[in-house]
Amino acid sequence: MMNLIIRKAAVLGAGVMGRQIGAHLAACGVPVVLFDLRADKGDPRGIARKAIDELVRARPAPLLGKGLAPYMEPANYDDDLARLRDCDLVIEAIAERSDWKRSLYERVVPYLDEKAVLASNTSGLSIDLLAQVLPAERRARFCGMHFFNPPRLMRLVELIPARDTAPALLDALESFVTSRLGKGVVRAKDTPNFIANRVGTFAFAAAMYHTRRLGLSFDEVDALTGPLIGRPGSATYRTLDLIGLDTLRHVLGGLPQLLADDPWHEHFGVPAWMDVLVERGALGQKTRCGIYRKDAQGNSVFDLDAQDYRPVAGRVDAALQKILKIAAPGDRLAALRACDHPQAQFLWSVQRDLWHYCAVHLGNISPSAREVDLAMRWGYGWEQGPFESWQAAGWSDVAAAIGDDIRAGKTMADVPLPAWVSDGRSGVHGAGGSYSALDERDSPRSALPVYRKQPYALRLLGEPAADDGVTLFESNSVRLWHRAGDVDIAILSLNGKGATLSPQVVESMQEAVARAERGCKALVIWRPQSDFSFGADLKALWARMDAKDWPGVEGMLKQFQTLTGAIKHAGVPVVAAVAGRALGGGCELVMHCAAVVAAMESQPGLVEAGVGLIPSGGGCKELALRASRRALRALQNEPLPFIQPAFQTVAGAITADNALDAKRLGYLARRDVVVPHSDEVLHVALAHARALAESWQPPLPARDIQVAGRGGIATLEAGLLNLRDGGIISAHDFRVGRALAVAVCGGEIEGGVTVDEQWLLDVERHEFLELLKTEATRQRIVQMLETGKPLRN
């Protein structure tokens, strides 16, 4: 396999997509030169420089932190093309004009190293047509590399070969984009709009067609096509506003000609209402007015009949809601098809026509059904791809229903379903892989070595589950196990919704840690395909609190502190493999591990202040200990300067935006490992645990922790007083903040005194209990349990 090393990259085009692609490369450790036109006035690199500055200010942050900005260098095409010679990867991301792209290639190719990769981020132009302007010897290292917007958060990248692209290059790029950039790669054929946008554009066209046909409103359709059917909250028409109606009009306007041979081509035109809105300057979210508008009067939506805006009022019919609650997909679909209500007919019709379209075009646009389903999951945020949902609803029954509607003239095109649909199959995904209409056989999952690092990656409906290993110990809440053939490293998986840490969970985790110490060389704590942990079980805490069972509450706290201590001082190294959120007690678990391997998009946070409490599982103790150690390394006798930033973070219940942010905030240590791809976290954690086990010595409980004491408490309290008196925080926020100050400063003792870990644990536990007895904290906990939202009383 080709050994592709990307030390530096260039992005051509500093527009919205180009700058964000560059930002993601920089976040993943690849320095970037960002090119754009030469500015007419002032700084000749001003256009690219301004784009980098805007990345720093943008929210959510494409750059993952201001500290990465220096790894993006501004450049222009007139003065700086020679800087391309140092770049191993060059990604073109200018406007969707084939002539502009080809002209730019002619300019930059003379400056590229012979081993450099040139890729286009085009969303649908022919890759082979773009390649024709390149010298013959350059074409083998050119392909399409289509990121989805926003590149940081959307998993999908489509790789599209031209006719002369070297297969080995595609394999190497897929490995790089997967592991180094943390993306899900789909190989697409060089057809208009590739896979995701070809299917996604048709899904929008079908929704728009049936909206008109059935007389539904835009907000009514959005009520139907969001989370209710496993799609993102932006649903259909809100998504169009996000894309931009001018952008969408440009795309739709060119499709009838581009897809002239497509049986559905007449449905790809621009609807009249879109022309009206674009001509009015109502382009969507970027102009704060499009299909939807938000102003002083509230949220409104464009009404097709009135050709003006009215208040949003779309609702799902009660009868349809009952149908959508039917558990069995096949029965639910049959009920939809049989219901005469326009909303039910809409849902059946758009789903039927989507299945019809995907079946007819499978062999034209995709290597197999697997790529189609993954593209829609990763690129459009669907819970299931189109072929998955068809298979779930009963393949043959759905095929028969589609066939009946085709013959009755109800479908958007009268082309018959392909013969393979009715060859006796029960679906397209199975043990042998996913069906390829082009090859007329099942196509297995990729055998690239990079996927060995993802043993528990997403499986599509119908695919066999991954080997679930050998169980060593199991309760209702946790499972201790090891992978087949890897008996030395135990894995502790947290079960249950949110992996909340009830007394039963904590007890089971204690047992699991003890068993791992007795029979294994290391332990990894991991939760598959989900958030790591939402922390303490508030319901269990509330039950004791409501009964004023304070000894019972303190027993819970001691039990959890015992667990975190057992993890930190275990006879074998304990490594946390973190993806998603690790909140409250979940974050405290992470902070006590010997090492952490965190996915780039993981979000640790000590958020207890949101319910009127402070960390009590050793979190405050760890913050004080870390401050003391940092002061010692800095040759200072005063830990307070190192306590203050952590105090502000925890008092504000701030959750890290990403793993790099978690290091800045102190939730993760500098030595902890950040992995771009969440599916590789377990693999890396196992390797890390194995390496630690070779020389593991359990750390002794610290007995020399220098604390800030009363002086530190007074300093932190003064800051809280200013905030309270300025009306920025409430009286109870002040009370919670002071309790936190006492805990992280080591209690009401003289500053500079040294204490041990147990002293700090006792202090934080005492302060937690005192807060729990206040009415304001009680109200905050009730609010969180009832609504899931914090109360700032």
Disulfide bonds with the S-S distance in Angstrom:
none
